Amino acid sequence: MREPRTLFDKIWQSHVVQVAYDGTCRLYIDRHLVHEVTHPQALFAEVRSLLRPGGHFFVAEPRGHVSLSRFVATAELARASGFEVTAGPHVRFSRAVVCTPSPSSPAPARG
């Protein structure tokens, strides 16, 4: 039987990319504001190609900079890029969604 894991353990383990021989870990955590990138479709494609199975991409955009219609368009772009999009947790002064790779949509080829 597995030992219960804390929230910290779950977050840590879901971001580990590599564990070195001495026990140190390399993690992947990234932060982008989608409204500030030149080609958001390229961002979504790159994230989609990098996510491990069971990975998630959290998108939060500030209400003061991104209108509701623009945020909805961002969520639709994520869907078109092969993500399932669900409402995200409450983030103060922001709108948020969680993007999970759709099992029916293969990851784009990298390279």
Secondary structure, DSSP 8 states (H G I E B T S, - for coil): ------HHHHHHHHHEEEE-TTS-EEE------GGGSS-HHHHHHHHHHH--TT--EEEEEETTTS-HHHHHHHHHHHHHTTEEEEE----TTEEEEEEEE-TTS------
